[in-house]
Amino acid sequence: MGLTIHYSCSLSKASDLIKLVEEVKDICKTMGCEYHVWNETNLHQFHEYAKEKWTPKDLYGISFSLPLCEPFWLTFLPNLKLSSFVNLIALDDPGIAEILYVAHTNTQLAGPTAHIFLVKLFKYLQKKYFQNVFISDEGNYWHTESEQILIEQFGRYNHKFIITEASLVNFKNIPGESLEELSKRIKELFKK
């Protein structure tokens, strides 16, 4: 857990994918970020089509990581919707299909500067390549563009982590306690 950006979008058109990947790759090289191009040798074959069930082999695009940050996913399926490798391997239930198209990047450990960079990058790319954009920014930077609000939100999350850590450090093991009883005690601890 930690401060996270949840995002979803579609490519405006399939032919934009190569330009998007090249542009983000250049940005990553300039910043010294590690990146991975998905289906790199087949990017030129990317085109729009529907399929019953997607697999990681169907993922095209680029993902990258800033220091101490979860990967940022700019990867798409041939239906032109954003998805991530994590979603494709973890979400195997057709009843939750829409979640398949929402990526998540936790910026808690990376800090406000990384968070701001990712939001600004997404806003920039949105104007050139995306449609049907949805953002849920736990730092409130997407809508406010206020560094002060973002820093305060990071402070709130950090405070919660400190309190949780302190509580767990002092949490005592009870010999012979069942897993169910332990679970109840932990729940009560977090409620307090």
Rosetta silent file (secondary structure, phi, psi, omega in degrees, C-alpha in Angstrom):
SEQUENCE: MGLTIHYSCSLSKASDLIKLVEEVKDICKTMGCEYHVWNETNLHQFHEYAKEKWTPKDLYGISFSLPLCEPFWLTFLPNLKLSSFVNLIALDDPGIAEILYVAHTNTQLAGPTAHIFLVKLFKYLQKKYFQNVFISDEGNYWHTESEQILIEQFGRYNHKFIITEASLVNFKNIPGESLEELSKRIKELFKK
SCORE:     score description
SCORE:     0.000 S_00000001
   1 L     0.000  162.148 -179.870    0.000    0.000    0.000 S_00000001
   2 L   151.482  172.610 -176.805    1.003    3.571   -0.411 S_00000001
   3 L   -59.873  125.382 -170.193    0.173    6.621   -2.452 S_00000001
   4 E  -134.812  149.350  170.779   -0.804    5.390   -5.914 S_00000001
   5 E  -105.076  125.635  176.038   -1.881    6.671   -9.313 S_00000001
   6 E  -108.807  130.259 -173.633   -4.630    4.566  -10.929 S_00000001
   7 E  -146.937  150.463  179.996   -5.039    5.219  -14.649 S_00000001
   8 E  -149.272  149.498  177.193   -6.825    3.961  -17.709 S_00000001
   9 E  -170.632  176.074  171.932   -7.064    5.055  -21.333 S_00000001
  10 E  -128.275  152.266  171.364   -7.201    3.871  -24.910 S_00000001
  11 E   -68.679  142.515  176.570   -4.936    4.688  -27.806 S_00000001
  12 L   -65.681  -38.732  175.539   -6.605    7.095  -30.202 S_00000001
  13 L  -154.246  149.054 -175.379   -5.409    4.922  -33.081 S_00000001
  14 L   -58.800  -35.491 -177.747   -3.242    1.806  -33.406 S_00000001
  15 L   -66.197  -13.782  178.151   -0.719    3.558  -35.642 S_00000001
  16 H   -75.551  -16.928 -172.104    0.202    5.884  -32.724 S_00000001
  17 H   -60.099  -45.957 -178.214    1.800    3.089  -30.722 S_00000001
  18 H   -61.609  -43.383  178.910    5.215    3.154  -32.427 S_00000001
  19 H   -63.097  -42.736  178.496    5.472    6.958  -32.046 S_00000001
  20 H   -59.928  -48.592 -178.335    4.423    6.714  -28.385 S_00000001
  21 H   -62.120  -45.157 -179.312    7.007    4.013  -27.639 S_00000001
  22 H   -62.949  -41.531  179.953    9.805    5.907  -29.396 S_00000001
  23 H   -65.291  -45.572 -179.381    8.970    9.145  -27.590 S_00000001
  24 H   -69.281  -36.439  177.025    8.816    7.507  -24.150 S_00000001
  25 H   -60.583  -43.237  177.258   11.967    5.508  -24.879 S_00000001
  26 H   -61.884  -41.639  178.288   13.822    8.779  -25.650 S_00000001
  27 H   -62.634  -44.468 -179.797   12.527   10.304  -22.400 S_00000001
  28 H   -62.530  -42.521  178.704   13.682    7.232  -20.450 S_00000001
  29 H   -62.851  -43.025  179.410   17.143    7.350  -22.038 S_00000001
  30 H   -61.505  -39.602 -177.633   17.457   11.058  -21.236 S_00000001
  31 H   -87.691   -8.916 -177.657   16.477   10.455  -17.611 S_00000001
  32 L    75.007   27.684  179.991   18.483    7.242  -17.221 S_00000001
  33 L   -86.191  146.265  170.923   15.344    5.186  -16.469 S_00000001
  34 E   -77.545  140.371  179.048   15.122    1.473  -17.012 S_00000001
  35 E  -143.446  163.244  176.510   12.448    0.556  -19.526 S_00000001
  36 E  -137.883  128.467  175.918   11.058   -2.469  -21.328 S_00000001
  37 E   -96.338  123.836 -177.437    9.438   -2.493  -24.754 S_00000001
  38 E   -89.155  129.373 -178.675    6.747   -5.168  -24.989 S_00000001
  39 L    58.622   39.641 -173.513    6.546   -7.073  -28.287 S_00000001
  40 H   -54.102  -44.052 -177.233    9.313   -4.825  -29.596 S_00000001
  41 H   -71.986  -13.580 -178.705   10.013   -6.866  -32.733 S_00000001
  42 H  -113.613   10.495 -177.236    6.303   -6.879  -33.610 S_00000001
  43 H   -56.234  -38.377 -178.124    5.368   -3.258  -32.832 S_00000001
  44 H   -67.267  -14.961  179.519    4.986   -2.486  -36.541 S_00000001
  45 H   -95.229   -3.317 -178.341    2.352   -5.274  -36.759 S_00000001
  46 L   -61.069  126.789  176.399    0.189   -3.849  -33.964 S_00000001
  47 L  -149.306  164.918 -174.642   -3.369   -3.344  -35.179 S_00000001
  48 L   -82.403  129.740  171.061   -6.818   -3.191  -33.666 S_00000001
  49 L  -161.710  161.488 -179.925   -8.813   -6.363  -33.106 S_00000001
  50 L  -102.262  158.461 -179.837  -10.948   -7.985  -30.420 S_00000001
  51 L  -153.666  150.457 -179.227  -10.299  -11.257  -28.646 S_00000001
  52 L   -66.932  -47.034 -175.205  -12.118  -13.317  -26.012 S_00000001
  53 L  -138.343  125.774 -179.622   -9.176  -13.685  -23.602 S_00000001
  54 L   -91.500  152.360  175.103   -5.927  -11.718  -23.553 S_00000001
  55 L  -129.409  167.854  177.629   -2.537  -13.057  -22.452 S_00000001
  56 H   -57.122  -23.639  178.060    0.786  -11.314  -21.737 S_00000001
  57 H   -68.396  -17.087 -179.370    1.840  -12.170  -25.312 S_00000001
  58 H   -88.845    0.779 -174.314   -0.836   -9.722  -26.514 S_00000001
  59 L   -87.886  130.552  179.207    0.738   -6.755  -24.703 S_00000001
  60 E  -128.648  146.706  175.623    2.427   -4.021  -26.764 S_00000001
  61 E   131.544 -149.367 -175.811    4.048   -0.781  -25.662 S_00000001
  62 E  -141.095  143.711  170.580    6.518    0.335  -23.045 S_00000001
  63 E  -128.713  152.160  179.113    6.831    0.247  -19.274 S_00000001
  64 E  -149.356  162.952 -179.755    9.492    1.988  -17.210 S_00000001
  65 E  -129.559  133.455  168.444   10.535    2.492  -13.626 S_00000001
  66 L   -88.332  158.997  178.842   11.788    5.518  -11.773 S_00000001
  67 L   -55.329  133.662  178.453   14.002    4.851   -8.739 S_00000001
  68 L    61.822   22.425 -176.962   11.981    3.412   -5.801 S_00000001
  69 L  -124.037  145.111  173.612    8.814    3.493   -7.903 S_00000001
  70 L   -65.938  160.074  179.352    6.604    0.747   -9.242 S_00000001
  71 L   -59.705  147.083  174.039    6.560    0.411  -13.034 S_00000001
  72 E  -104.587  123.211 -170.535    4.577    2.910  -15.071 S_00000001
  73 E  -100.161  118.425  170.721    2.590    1.088  -17.744 S_00000001
  74 E  -122.899   56.665 -174.682    2.076    2.509  -21.218 S_00000001
  75 E  -119.776  142.297 -170.978    1.194   -0.901  -22.605 S_00000001
  76 E  -132.805  152.282  173.423   -1.820   -1.733  -24.709 S_00000001
  77 L   -95.669  163.150 -179.445   -3.798   -4.686  -25.956 S_00000001
  78 L   -62.941   -7.409  170.699   -4.955   -4.931  -29.586 S_00000001
  79 L   -84.397    6.736  177.614   -8.374   -3.592  -28.541 S_00000001
  80 L    74.875    5.770 -179.949   -6.360   -0.358  -27.982 S_00000001
  81 E   -90.902  141.194  176.015   -7.026   -0.368  -24.218 S_00000001
  82 E   -63.657  140.815  172.261   -4.254    0.150  -21.683 S_00000001
  83 E  -153.221 -178.556  179.183   -3.388   -2.865  -19.551 S_00000001
  84 L  -138.981  159.218  176.918   -0.373   -4.219  -17.695 S_00000001
  85 H   -57.320  -43.263 -179.518    1.523   -7.462  -17.420 S_00000001
  86 H   -58.053  -46.654 -180.000    0.505   -7.648  -13.761 S_00000001
  87 H   -62.668  -41.664 -176.289   -3.191   -7.374  -14.661 S_00000001
  88 H   -66.163  -31.216  179.193   -2.949   -9.990  -17.383 S_00000001
  89 H   -90.655  -23.214 -175.096   -1.449  -12.600  -15.071 S_00000001
  90 H   -95.453  -28.416 -173.619   -3.446  -11.710  -11.950 S_00000001
  91 L  -106.107   91.381 -175.400   -6.948  -11.059  -13.280 S_00000001
  92 L  -103.890    7.555 -176.215   -8.231  -14.271  -14.734 S_00000001
  93 L  -102.169  116.161 -179.734  -11.920  -13.721  -13.966 S_00000001
  94 H   -59.659  -21.380  179.659  -14.040  -12.452  -16.888 S_00000001
  95 H   -69.254  -16.715  179.374  -16.442  -10.896  -14.362 S_00000001
  96 H  -116.370   35.156 -174.453  -13.853   -8.266  -13.475 S_00000001
  97 H   -57.130  -38.280 -176.875  -12.815   -7.475  -17.044 S_00000001
  98 H   -64.230  -29.863  177.708  -12.893   -3.687  -16.636 S_00000001
  99 H   -65.594  -26.438  177.670  -10.212   -3.865  -13.921 S_00000001
 100 H   -55.996  -26.974 -174.263   -7.988   -5.444  -16.569 S_00000001
 101 H  -102.531   18.655  176.103   -7.808   -2.010  -18.183 S_00000001
 102 L  -120.746  119.894  177.357   -6.731    0.004  -15.118 S_00000001
 103 E   -96.030  159.899 -176.719   -3.025    0.221  -14.317 S_00000001
 104 E  -136.897  133.538  175.561   -1.624    1.220  -10.940 S_00000001
 105 E  -131.749  116.863  178.892    1.691    2.835  -10.047 S_00000001
 106 E   -85.591  124.653 -178.941    2.663    3.294   -6.405 S_00000001
 107 L  -110.584    5.662 -172.379    4.885    6.358   -5.937 S_00000001
 108 L   -50.735  -52.145 -176.986    5.053    6.331   -2.122 S_00000001
 109 L   -76.458  -25.620 -178.518    8.746    5.476   -1.790 S_00000001
 110 L   -75.437  -30.638  175.808    9.766    7.470   -4.870 S_00000001
 111 L    95.000  175.451 -175.318    8.309   10.687   -3.470 S_00000001
 112 H   -59.971  -36.683 -178.395    6.509   13.772   -4.781 S_00000001
 113 H   -62.041  -44.479  178.131    9.005   14.569   -7.559 S_00000001
 114 H   -65.063  -41.504  179.949    8.490   11.189   -9.202 S_00000001
 115 H   -60.079  -47.235  179.507    4.732   11.471   -8.736 S_00000001
 116 H   -61.389  -44.347  179.605    4.671   14.896  -10.401 S_00000001
 117 H   -57.665  -47.127 -177.565    6.795   13.648  -13.288 S_00000001
 118 H   -64.705  -41.065  179.091    4.446   10.715  -13.988 S_00000001
 119 H   -65.553  -45.511 -179.846    1.319   12.864  -13.853 S_00000001
 120 H   -65.109  -38.880  177.754    2.812   15.526  -16.122 S_00000001
 121 H   -62.353  -45.950 -179.044    4.056   12.881  -18.558 S_00000001
 122 H   -62.908  -41.435  177.999    0.625   11.253  -18.711 S_00000001
 123 H   -61.673  -42.323  178.750   -1.056   14.629  -19.282 S_00000001
 124 H   -63.141  -48.055 -178.577    1.385   15.385  -22.087 S_00000001
 125 H   -66.691  -33.015  179.193    0.911   11.979  -23.726 S_00000001
 126 H   -57.032  -43.181 -177.897   -2.871   12.230  -23.327 S_00000001
 127 H   -63.896  -29.846 -175.525   -2.968   15.228  -25.639 S_00000001
 128 H   -96.200  -34.336 -165.940   -1.073   13.360  -28.370 S_00000001
 129 H  -129.476  -17.573 -167.582   -2.083    9.713  -28.126 S_00000001
 130 E  -112.132  157.339  168.729   -4.932    8.885  -25.724 S_00000001
 131 E  -140.063  170.445  179.081   -8.697    8.982  -25.456 S_00000001
 132 E    52.573   47.202 -176.630  -11.148    7.780  -22.782 S_00000001
 133 E   -80.127  134.285  173.264   -8.742    8.798  -20.021 S_00000001
 134 E  -131.140  129.655  177.686   -9.560    8.003  -16.402 S_00000001
 135 E  -132.139  132.759  168.935   -7.250    8.994  -13.541 S_00000001
 136 E  -123.602  103.069 -174.546   -7.635    8.439   -9.832 S_00000001
 137 E  -104.346  108.645 -179.063   -4.683   10.165   -8.219 S_00000001
 138 L   -65.887  -15.576  177.025   -4.418    9.545   -4.481 S_00000001
 139 L   -89.238   -6.523  179.907   -2.023   12.484   -4.280 S_00000001
 140 L    62.374   18.105 -179.397   -4.634   14.839   -5.790 S_00000001
 141 H   -80.210  -33.705 -177.773   -2.008   16.284   -8.126 S_00000001
 142 H   -53.504  -46.595 -175.616   -3.791   15.346  -11.372 S_00000001
 143 H   -88.699  -31.846 -173.756   -6.683   17.741  -10.696 S_00000001
 144 H   -97.200  -29.023 -172.288   -5.035   20.395   -8.537 S_00000001
 145 L    53.003   29.602 -179.889   -1.452   20.551   -9.871 S_00000001
 146 L  -101.466  114.374  176.516   -0.623   21.730   -6.360 S_00000001
 147 H   -63.269  -36.051 -179.012    2.727   20.559   -5.037 S_00000001
 148 H   -62.178  -46.460  178.477    1.655   21.643   -1.546 S_00000001
 149 H   -62.658  -41.771  178.989   -1.433   19.421   -1.575 S_00000001
 150 H   -62.636  -45.595 -179.826    0.635   16.524   -2.924 S_00000001
 151 H   -62.904  -40.734  177.300    3.330   16.950   -0.259 S_00000001
 152 H   -63.005  -39.996  179.156    0.671   17.078    2.470 S_00000001
 153 H   -66.016  -41.440  175.148   -0.886   13.887    1.099 S_00000001
 154 H   -59.639  -39.827  178.674    2.514   12.150    1.091 S_00000001
 155 H   -61.825  -42.340  178.518    2.880   13.299    4.712 S_00000001
 156 H   -61.784  -45.845  179.763   -0.466   11.744    5.658 S_00000001
 157 H   -63.940  -43.400  179.109    0.491    8.433    4.056 S_00000001
 158 H   -61.458  -40.563  178.535    3.939    8.469    5.689 S_00000001
 159 H   -60.944  -42.981  178.454    2.331    9.151    9.081 S_00000001
 160 H   -61.770  -39.504  178.293    0.014    6.149    8.606 S_00000001
 161 H   -65.193  -40.765  179.821    3.011    3.959    7.789 S_00000001
 162 H   -63.622  -45.102  179.232    4.870    5.121   10.901 S_00000001
 163 H   -63.394  -45.058  179.887    1.847    4.416   13.124 S_00000001
 164 H   -62.259  -44.659  179.783    1.286    1.002   11.528 S_00000001
 165 H   -62.229  -44.425  179.710    4.941    0.053   11.881 S_00000001
 166 H   -62.228  -39.445  179.048    5.038    1.116   15.523 S_00000001
 167 H   -65.317  -42.177 -177.669    1.891   -0.889   16.243 S_00000001
 168 H   -72.868  -31.034  178.371    3.243   -4.010   14.586 S_00000001
 169 H   -62.293  -37.600 -178.111    6.636   -3.757   16.301 S_00000001
 170 L   -91.597    2.902 -178.955    4.880   -3.982   19.670 S_00000001
 171 L   -73.679  122.573 -174.903    2.417   -6.666   18.556 S_00000001
 172 L   -96.925  141.327  175.439    2.949   -9.739   20.714 S_00000001
 173 L   -79.652  136.055  176.915    2.647  -13.354   19.634 S_00000001
 174 L  -108.819  114.925 -178.835    0.307  -15.472   21.770 S_00000001
 175 L   -57.251  135.205  177.989    1.448  -19.099   21.934 S_00000001
 176 L    82.028    0.561 -178.812   -1.199  -21.533   20.665 S_00000001
 177 L   -69.954  136.609  178.747   -3.255  -18.782   19.018 S_00000001
 178 L   -76.586  162.707  178.304   -5.165  -19.877   15.902 S_00000001
 179 H   -61.833  -37.692  178.609   -4.771  -18.092   12.584 S_00000001
 180 H   -64.364  -43.367  179.008   -8.358  -16.860   12.882 S_00000001
 181 H   -65.647  -42.054  177.849   -7.714  -15.384   16.346 S_00000001
 182 H   -60.500  -44.743  179.343   -4.511  -13.750   15.147 S_00000001
 183 H   -58.980  -43.074  178.657   -6.386  -12.273   12.179 S_00000001
 184 H   -63.062  -42.328  179.895   -9.053  -10.819   14.497 S_00000001
 185 H   -65.464  -39.641  178.721   -6.408   -9.242   16.751 S_00000001
 186 H   -65.990  -41.810  176.254   -4.625   -7.684   13.784 S_00000001
 187 H   -57.622  -46.360  179.192   -7.943   -6.296   12.484 S_00000001
 188 H   -62.747  -40.680  178.580   -8.650   -4.748   15.881 S_00000001
 189 H   -58.544  -45.212 -178.379   -5.145   -3.289   15.994 S_00000001
 190 H   -70.909  -28.942  176.925   -5.674   -1.574   12.629 S_00000001
 191 H   -66.086  -36.801 -179.400   -9.095   -0.260   13.682 S_00000001
 192 L   -70.906    0.000    0.000   -7.459    1.488   16.649 S_00000001
